[in-house]
Every structure is written in structure tokens, then in C-alpha cells.
Amino acid sequence: MTETSRELGVGQVGYAFMGAAHSQAWRTAPSFFDLPLAPRLRALCGRDAAAAGAVADRFGWESVETDWRSLVARDDIDLIDICTPGSTHVEIAVAALRAGKHVLCEKPLANTVEEAEQMADAAAEASARGVYAMVGFTYRRTPALSLARQLVTDGRLGTIRHVRAQYLQDWLVDPDTPLSWRLDKAQAGSGALGDIGAHLVDAAHFLTGSTISSVSGVLQTFVDTRPVAGEHGTLGGSGSADAERGPVTVDDAAAFTARFDNGALGVFEATRFATGRKNAMRLEVSGSDGAIAFDFEEMNLLQFYDATEPAETAGFRRIVVTEPTHPYAGAWWPPGHGLGYEHGFTHQVVDLVRAIAAGEQPSPSFADGLAVQRVLAAVEASALDDSRQHRVSQQGEAP
């Protein structure tokens, strides 16, 4: 960080799982990257003052608020970081943008297409005033996936024909895992589809440079009641089989086929019932001249196949994506010393701060988040329509 860096006052809403990941990112980014603006952790907001205060002390937030409206109204805050359930995103984001605050919002952008449209419209209006918004699809910023995007952009895969995407977790396999807000449609919007399937959709859009145009999907809930926890948790946890149980109102698993607007075909699966899989986000993209394969459980590796090589020596090449020339990696450790889950959030902060300082729209934008939301809505509509193919709605069309 240069001595002439101006400060960027940050206010964050939410302090649990994502709140901790974002807090660490804001604190860590300027220690490893040269930033044109110096993030200042002004205030952490949460309804429970004591719990928010404990997290604020741990990560170095200067103060605590218990009402996001007070946070948005503060003159010393330039950016609002939203780490709350999807049901709250639209109100907070729109208010912040209209108040002249930059916004970083966790994915998925909203719970419905209509809410996402409101947010995208507010972001477009704000950008004309030099106020910017970004949605938090952090997997884009895994060095291996960023390298894969470079290979596609450079034409190394040729014409893209297939996308195979899976996001496999198992934290709900136990039927006595307690209820959390992620299992409540009113708060989360959807289950595996929106929680982790959204990452697959965004990553596929990012890698291919193309968007999904139609889908055919199925959704399934395997366990429809779960123990009611005293405090709603985030991921995992254990409950009692004889405890009071409440309804699960979201999908446990989602699967869909897709057509892209460049003619490619896609197969997608998102589940929180993949026994033995903890966070296996897998992507394989096949083209006329090559292919890439990635699994987040081995996040520092990228498999690359160059179909232009002679057949006798051709094969998938294992690339350890930790070289100084690889995306983001040069700011961290010597080659071979891998990165982890938290680093994507740091890279997100870096890219956002640099875009704001340059007066440029950060990526992925709220418009990108809306594009993902339209795909999720089409999958839900198809699942309700006996898996018939549904076209992904476009701007101005009803989802």
C-alpha cells in the first residue's frame, strides 16, 4: 500500500460464516497487495450487539451497529458489504446505492428475478454517478479458474462444446442436522440450487464467455423436516432425533441440462447430499482444440488438455497454479505453497478496490448476478413443469 493511498471506509452487514470470511479479506488484502485505496474497517453491523462486538474485536472493526440503516447513514462509510440472507439483499443494497455507497453483495444476488432486477437497475443508476456494485462470486478468483479463463480467452480450447459442472457437499446427509436459514425458502430463496448451484452458473458464464439460454431441470428434497435449533446455524451441526422438528422448504439437490447461446451444451448438478464430498466444485470445459478440468477440493491444480499436440504425447497436463505469473499467486508465497478457501475473498477485495479507484465497473456486476438469477428461476420453472425445457428470460420478459 502506498503512502498516498486514500481511505475507503467499509461497513459490513453480517458477521457469521460469510461475515468472517469477508472480514478477514478486508483486513488481509492491503498486507499482500498494493492497493490504491486503503480499506478502513469502520463498522460491523449485526442485530446481536454482543455477538457482533466479539467478531468486531477479533477482526479489528472500529465500531458496531445493530441497524443497517444507521450503517448506511454514516458519513465515514464509503462501501457497504452485505453478508446476510438473500431475503435482505434488495432493501439494503438499493438503500446503500441511493445513499451514494459502493456495494459488495454476497451471492446469489437476490431471492427472485424481480428483486435482482431492482438491484441491477439501482446499480446502473448509481454507476452513472461513479458509485459501483459487485456481487460476490468468489470462485472466479481462484487462481486456477482465472488461469482457465485466460486459456479460453486466448483460444487454447477452440470452439466450446461442453460444460460439465458439479457442486457436491454432504453437510445435510444426517437427517438430524438442525434447521438453519439456508433451509428456509423465505430467507434463502432456494436450497442447493441457489446456494451452490449459483456458483456453477456464474463460473460457467465466466469461463465460457457465454450465457445459458435454456434449461431442463429437476429439484428434490430428501428430508422434509429437521430439528429446530435454539440458534439457527450455518453449515453442518448436529441435532436430536426427538427434538421438535420444523419444515424444510427448499431443495436439497438440483440437476439440469442447459444450452448456451454459443451452441454449447451443459450438464449441472448441485447437492448437499453427496456423501463424502465436502466442497467438491468441479468444472470441465471441452472445446475443439482442448479442455480444462478443475475440482475445488484440489484448488491449486488445473488440468489442461491440448488437442493440437501429437497424439502419441497428448494428455491432460497437471498445472500447479502457484507460479508468480499465475493470476493473483505472485502476491502470496513461493511456487508450490498453495492457497486456500479464504484467498478468493481477499482477491475479491483487491479487484473491487482497484476498480473503484479506477472509476471502472467491477466484475461480476449486479447485471451478471441478475443473469445468474434468471437461470435459477428457469430451472425452478422447469422443475415445476415436469422438467420441460424452459428458455431463460431476458431483460423485460417475465421469468
C-alpha positions in Angstrom: 0.0 0.0 0.0 1.4 3.4 -1.0 1.8 6.3 1.5 -0.5 8.4 -0.7 -3.4 5.9 -0.6 -6.8 7.4 0.2 -9.0 5.6 2.7 -12.1 3.6 1.8 -14.4 3.4 4.8 -16.1 -0.1 4.9 -19.3 -1.0 6.7 -20.3 -4.7 6.8 -23.7 -6.2 7.5 -23.4 -9.7 8.9 -20.7 -11.4 11.0 -21.3 -15.2 10.8 -19.7 -17.6 8.2 -19.6 -15.1 5.3 -19.1 -12.2 7.6 -15.9 -13.7 9.0 -14.6 -14.6 5.5 -15.2 -11.0 4.3 -13.8 -9.5 7.5 -10.6 -11.4 7.1 -10.4 -10.4 3.4 -10.7 -6.7 4.2 -8.1 -7.0 6.9 -5.6 -9.1 4.8 -5.8 -7.6 1.3 -3.6 -4.5 1.9 -1.0 -6.6 3.6 -0.2 -8.6 0.5 -1.4 -6.4 -2.4 -0.6 -2.8 -3.3 -4.0 -1.1 -3.2 -4.8 2.4 -4.5 -7.3 2.9 -1.6 -6.7 1.8 2.0 -9.7 -0.2 3.4 -10.7 1.1 6.8 -12.9 -1.3 8.8 -15.3 1.4 10.2 -18.3 -0.7 11.4 -19.7 -4.2 11.7 -23.4 -4.5 11.8 -25.5 -7.2 13.4 -28.7 -7.5 15.4 -27.0 -9.1 18.4 -24.7 -6.4 19.7 -22.7 -8.7 21.9 -22.0 -11.3 19.2 -21.2 -8.6 16.6 -18.9 -6.9 19.1 -17.0 -10.1 19.7 -16.4 -10.6 16.0 -15.6 -6.9 15.6 -12.9 -7.2 18.2 -11.5 -10.3 16.6 -11.1 -8.8 13.2 -10.4 -5.2 14.0 -13.6 -3.4 13.2 -13.7 0.0 14.8 -17.3 0.1 15.9 -20.6 -1.9 15.9 -24.0 -1.0 14.7 -27.2 -3.0 15.3 -29.3 -1.5 12.5 -28.1 -1.5 8.9 -30.0 1.8 8.2 -27.7 3.5 10.7 -24.7 2.0 9.0 -25.8 3.3 5.6 -26.4 6.8 7.0 -22.9 7.2 8.4 -20.7 9.7 6.6 -17.5 7.9 7.3 -18.5 4.8 5.4 -18.0 4.6 1.6 -18.9 1.0 0.9 -21.5 -1.4 2.3 -20.6 -5.1 2.3 -23.7 -7.3 2.5 -23.2 -10.8 4.1 -26.8 -11.5 5.1 -29.5 -14.0 3.9 -30.8 -13.3 0.4 -34.2 -12.0 1.7 -32.5 -8.9 2.9 -30.2 -8.1 0.0 -32.5 -5.9 -2.1 -33.5 -3.5 0.6 -30.0 -3.0 1.9 -28.3 -2.8 -1.5 -30.8 -0.4 -3.0 -30.7 1.9 0.0 -26.9 1.9 0.1 -26.6 2.7 -3.6 -29.1 5.5 -3.4 -27.1 6.9 -0.5 -24.0 7.0 -2.6 -22.3 4.0 -1.1 -20.5 1.4 -3.2 -21.9 -2.1 -2.6 -20.4 -5.6 -2.4 -23.2 -8.2 -2.0 -22.9 -11.9 -1.4 -24.4 -14.3 -3.9 -26.9 -15.2 -5.1 -27.8 -11.6 -5.8 -31.4 -11.9 -4.5 -34.2 -14.4 -3.9 -36.2 -13.6 -7.0 -35.6 -12.2 -10.5 -37.8 -9.2 -9.6 -35.6 -8.4 -6.6 -32.5 -8.9 -8.7 -33.8 -6.5 -11.4 -34.4 -3.8 -8.8 -30.8 -4.2 -7.6 -29.4 -4.2 -11.1 -31.4 -1.1 -12.0 -30.2 0.7 -8.9 -26.6 -0.3 -9.7 -26.9 1.0 -13.2 -28.2 4.3 -12.0 -25.5 4.6 -9.3 -22.7 3.8 -11.8 -23.6 6.9 -13.7 -22.6 8.8 -10.6 -19.4 6.9 -10.1 -20.9 4.5 -7.4 -20.3 0.8 -8.1 -21.7 -2.5 -7.1 -20.3 -6.1 -7.3 -21.8 -9.5 -6.5 -19.6 -11.9 -4.5 -19.0 -14.9 -6.8 -15.5 -15.5 -5.3 -14.7 -18.8 -7.1 -14.0 -16.7 -10.2 -10.9 -15.5 -8.3 -9.4 -18.9 -7.6 -6.1 -18.7 -9.4 -6.7 -22.0 -11.3 -10.1 -20.9 -12.6 -8.7 -17.4 -13.5 -6.0 -19.2 -15.5 -8.6 -21.4 -17.1 -10.5 -18.3 -18.2 -7.2 -17.0 -19.8 -6.8 -20.2 -21.7 -10.3 -19.9 -23.1 -9.9 -16.2 -23.9 -6.6 -17.0 -25.7 -8.3 -19.5 -27.9 -6.5 -22.5 -26.5 -9.7 -24.6 -26.2 -11.1 -23.5 -29.6 -14.8 -23.7 -30.0 -16.5 -24.5 -26.7 -18.9 -27.5 -27.0 -19.5 -28.9 -23.5 -19.6 -27.7 -19.9 -19.9 -30.3 -17.1 -20.4 -28.8 -13.7 -20.9 -30.3 -10.2 -21.0 -28.8 -6.8 -21.1 -31.6 -4.2 -21.4 -31.2 -0.4 -22.6 -33.6 2.3 -23.4 -31.4 5.3 -27.2 -32.3 5.2 -26.8 -36.1 4.8 -27.7 -36.6 8.5 -31.5 -36.2 8.8 -31.0 -34.7 12.3 -28.8 -31.8 11.1 -30.7 -28.8 12.6 -32.7 -26.3 10.6 -30.9 -23.1 9.5 -31.9 -20.1 7.5 -30.4 -21.9 4.4 -33.3 -24.4 4.6 -36.0 -21.7 4.7 -37.2 -20.6 1.3 -38.5 -17.2 2.7 -34.9 -16.3 3.7 -32.7 -18.2 1.3 -34.9 -18.2 -1.9 -33.9 -21.8 -2.8 -31.7 -24.6 -1.4 -28.8 -26.2 -3.2 -29.8 -24.6 -6.4 -29.2 -21.0 -5.2 -26.7 -21.6 -2.5 -24.1 -23.6 -4.5 -25.7 -24.1 -8.0 -25.5 -20.3 -8.5 -21.7 -20.6 -8.2 -21.7 -23.2 -11.0 -23.8 -21.0 -13.3 -21.6 -17.9 -12.7 -18.4 -20.0 -13.2 -19.7 -21.4 -16.4 -20.6 -17.9 -17.7 -17.2 -16.7 -16.6 -15.2 -19.5 -18.2 -17.0 -19.7 -21.5 -17.8 -16.0 -22.0 -21.3 -17.3 -23.0 -24.6 -17.4 -21.1 -27.1 -20.1 -20.6 -30.2 -19.6 -22.8 -32.4 -22.6 -21.9 -32.6 -25.3 -19.2 -34.4 -28.5 -18.3 -34.3 -29.2 -14.6 -35.3 -31.3 -11.6 -35.3 -30.4 -7.9 -35.5 -32.8 -5.0 -36.0 -32.5 -1.2 -34.8 -35.7 0.5 -35.5 -34.8 4.2 -38.5 -32.6 4.6 -38.3 -31.9 8.4 -35.4 -31.3 10.7 -34.8 -30.5 14.4 -35.4 -26.9 15.4 -32.1 -25.5 16.7 -32.0 -22.9 19.5 -29.8 -20.8 17.3 -30.0 -21.1 13.6 -26.6 -22.2 12.4 -24.9 -22.0 9.0 -23.4 -25.3 7.8 -23.5 -28.7 9.5 -24.0 -29.2 13.2 -25.9 -32.0 15.0 -29.3 -32.2 16.5 -31.5 -34.6 18.4 -33.8 -37.0 16.7 -36.5 -36.5 19.3 -36.3 -32.7 19.2 -39.1 -30.5 17.9 -38.9 -30.6 14.1 -39.7 -27.9 11.5 -40.3 -28.0 7.8 -37.5 -27.8 5.1 -38.9 -25.6 2.4 -36.1 -25.7 -0.1 -34.5 -28.2 -2.5 -31.8 -30.5 -1.2 -30.5 -31.2 -4.7 -30.8 -29.8 -8.2 -29.8 -31.1 -11.6 -30.3 -29.6 -15.0 -29.2 -29.7 -18.6 -28.5 -26.4 -20.4 -27.9 -24.8 -23.8 -25.6 -21.9 -24.1 -26.1 -19.0 -26.5 -22.9 -20.1 -28.3 -24.3 -23.5 -29.0 -22.5 -25.4 -26.2 -24.3 -28.0 -24.0 -24.1 -28.1 -20.2 -24.9 -30.6 -17.5 -25.2 -29.2 -14.0 -25.6 -30.9 -10.6 -25.7 -29.2 -7.1 -26.4 -31.2 -4.0 -25.8 -31.0 -0.3 -26.4 -34.8 0.0 -23.2 -36.1 -1.8 -22.0 -38.4 0.9 -18.2 -38.0 1.5 -17.9 -34.8 -0.6 -17.1 -31.7 1.4 -16.8 -28.9 -1.1 -16.2 -30.5 -4.5 -16.9 -27.8 -7.0 -16.0 -29.5 -10.3 -15.9 -27.9 -13.7 -14.8 -29.4 -17.1 -15.0 -27.5 -20.3 -14.4 -29.3 -23.6 -13.6 -27.5 -26.8 -12.5 -28.3 -30.4 -8.8 -27.7 -29.5 -8.5 -28.5 -25.9 -10.2 -28.9 -22.5 -9.8 -27.9 -18.9 -10.8 -29.7 -15.7 -10.9 -28.3 -12.1 -12.0 -29.5 -8.7 -12.0 -27.1 -5.7 -11.1 -29.8 -3.3 -7.7 -29.6 -5.2 -8.0 -25.9 -5.8 -4.3 -25.2 -6.6 -4.4 -27.6 -9.6 -5.7 -27.2 -13.1 -5.9 -30.0 -15.7 -5.3 -28.8 -19.3 -5.5 -30.9 -22.4 -4.0 -29.5 -25.7 -5.7 -31.3 -28.6 -3.2 -29.7 -31.0 -0.3 -31.8 -29.7 0.7 -35.1 -31.4 -1.5 -38.0 -30.3 1.5 -40.0 -29.1 2.3 -37.4 -26.4 -1.1 -35.7 -25.9 -2.8 -36.0 -22.4 -4.2 -33.9 -19.6 -1.4 -31.8 -18.1 -1.4 -31.2 -14.4 -0.6 -27.5 -13.7 0.2 -26.4 -10.2 -1.2 -22.9 -10.2 1.2 -21.2 -7.8 3.7 -19.5 -10.1 4.3 -15.8 -9.8 3.0 -15.4 -13.4 -0.4 -17.1 -12.5 -3.4 -14.9 -11.6 -3.1 -13.5 -8.0 -0.4 -16.0 -7.0 2.6 -13.7 -7.2 1.4 -11.7 -4.3 1.5 -14.6 -1.9 4.0 -17.4 -1.3 6.9 -19.1 -3.3 5.8 -21.5 -6.0 4.3 -24.7 -4.7 3.0 -23.2 -1.5 -0.7 -23.4 -2.1 -3.6 -21.1 -1.3 -6.9 -21.9 0.5 -10.6 -21.1 0.5 -10.2 -17.7 2.2 -7.9 -16.3 -0.5 -10.7 -15.9 -3.1 -12.3 -13.4 -0.7 -9.1 -11.4 -0.5 -8.7 -11.4 -4.3 -12.3 -10.1 -4.4 -11.5 -7.2 -2.2 -8.4 -6.4 -4.3 -10.3 -6.4 -7.6 -13.2 -4.3 -6.1 -10.9 -1.7 -4.5 -8.9 -1.3 -7.7 -12.0 -1.0 -9.9 -13.5 1.7 -7.6 -10.2 3.7 -7.6 -10.0 3.5 -11.4 -13.7 4.5 -11.8 -14.5 1.3 -13.5 -17.3 -1.2 -13.2 -16.1 -4.2 -11.1 -16.9 -7.7 -12.2 -19.1 -9.6 -11.7 -21.6 -6.8 -11.8 -25.2 -6.8 -10.5 -26.1 -7.3 -14.1 -24.1 -10.5 -14.1 -25.8 -11.5 -10.8 -29.2 -10.9 -12.5 -28.2 -13.2 -15.4 -27.5 -16.0 -12.9 -30.8 -15.3 -11.1 -32.7 -15.7 -14.4 -31.1 -19.1 -14.9 -32.0 -20.2 -11.4 -35.6 -19.1 -12.0 -35.8 -21.0 -15.3 -34.5 -24.2 -13.6 -37.2 -23.8 -10.9 -39.9 -23.2 -13.5 -38.8 -26.3 -15.5 -38.8 -28.5 -12.4 -42.4 -27.4 -11.7 -43.3 -28.1 -15.3 -42.3 -31.8 -15.4 -38.8 -30.9 -16.5 -39.8 -29.4 -19.8 -37.2 -27.2 -21.4 -37.6 -23.5 -20.4 -36.0 -20.6 -22.0 -34.1 -18.3 -19.7 -35.9 -14.9 -19.7 -34.2 -11.8 -20.9 -34.5 -8.2 -19.9 -38.1 -7.0 -19.8 -39.5 -10.5 -20.0 -41.4 -12.3 -17.3 -39.3 -15.1 -15.7 
